[in-house]
Amino acid sequence: MKDWKSQSHVRWDCKYHVVFISKYRQRAIYGGVRKKIGGIVRDLCRQKGVELLEGHAMPDHGWLF
């Protein structure tokens, strides 16, 4: 069963979809940079107590769910 949050008249399960894009959508996310971004994002999620369900890095953007 999901871990729903609730009040007297409402119940919710909040999820965020975050997209980050390089300036002018330049293809700047390759190889080593891509791996560093993944590590940084995982560390930030761990520090904030956030569960990272899915994430992908493309050459010109990345997204997290």
C-alpha positions as CSV (number, residue, x, y, z in Angstrom):
1,M,0.0,0.0,0.0
2,K,1.2,3.5,-0.8
3,D,2.5,5.8,1.9
4,W,-0.3,8.4,1.5
5,K,-0.2,11.7,3.4
6,S,-3.7,12.9,4.6
7,Q,-5.7,15.5,6.4
8,S,-9.3,15.3,7.4
9,H,-10.7,15.9,3.8
10,V,-7.8,15.1,1.4
11,R,-5.3,12.4,0.7
12,W,-2.2,12.8,-1.5
13,D,1.0,11.2,-2.7
14,C,3.3,14.0,-4.0
15,K,5.8,13.3,-6.8
16,Y,7.9,15.8,-8.7
17,H,9.2,15.7,-12.3
18,V,12.3,17.9,-12.7
19,V,13.9,18.7,-16.0
20,F,17.2,20.6,-16.3
21,I,18.4,21.9,-19.7
22,S,21.7,23.3,-20.7
23,K,21.8,26.9,-22.0
24,Y,20.6,27.1,-25.6
25,R,20.2,23.3,-25.4
26,Q,23.8,22.8,-26.3
27,R,24.9,19.2,-26.3
28,A,27.2,19.5,-23.2
29,I,26.3,16.4,-21.1
30,Y,28.7,13.7,-22.2
31,G,30.9,11.0,-20.7
32,G,32.6,12.2,-17.5
33,V,30.3,15.1,-17.0
34,R,27.3,12.8,-17.2
35,K,28.7,10.5,-14.5
36,K,29.5,13.4,-12.2
37,I,26.0,14.8,-12.6
38,G,24.6,11.5,-11.6
39,G,26.7,11.2,-8.5
40,I,25.9,14.8,-7.4
41,V,22.2,14.3,-7.9
42,R,22.3,11.0,-5.9
43,D,24.2,12.7,-3.1
44,L,21.8,15.6,-2.9
45,C,18.8,13.3,-2.8
46,R,20.4,11.3,0.0
47,Q,21.2,14.5,2.0
48,K,17.6,15.8,1.6
49,G,16.0,12.4,2.3
50,V,14.4,12.3,-1.1
51,E,13.7,9.0,-3.0
52,L,14.9,9.2,-6.6
53,L,12.7,6.9,-8.6
54,E,14.1,7.4,-12.0
55,G,16.5,9.7,-13.9
56,H,18.0,10.1,-17.3
57,A,20.7,12.3,-18.8
58,M,20.6,13.1,-22.5
59,P,23.2,15.2,-24.4
60,D,21.2,18.4,-24.0
61,H,19.0,17.8,-21.0
62,G,18.3,15.6,-18.0
63,W,15.3,14.7,-16.0
64,L,14.5,13.3,-12.6
65,F,11.4,11.7,-11.1
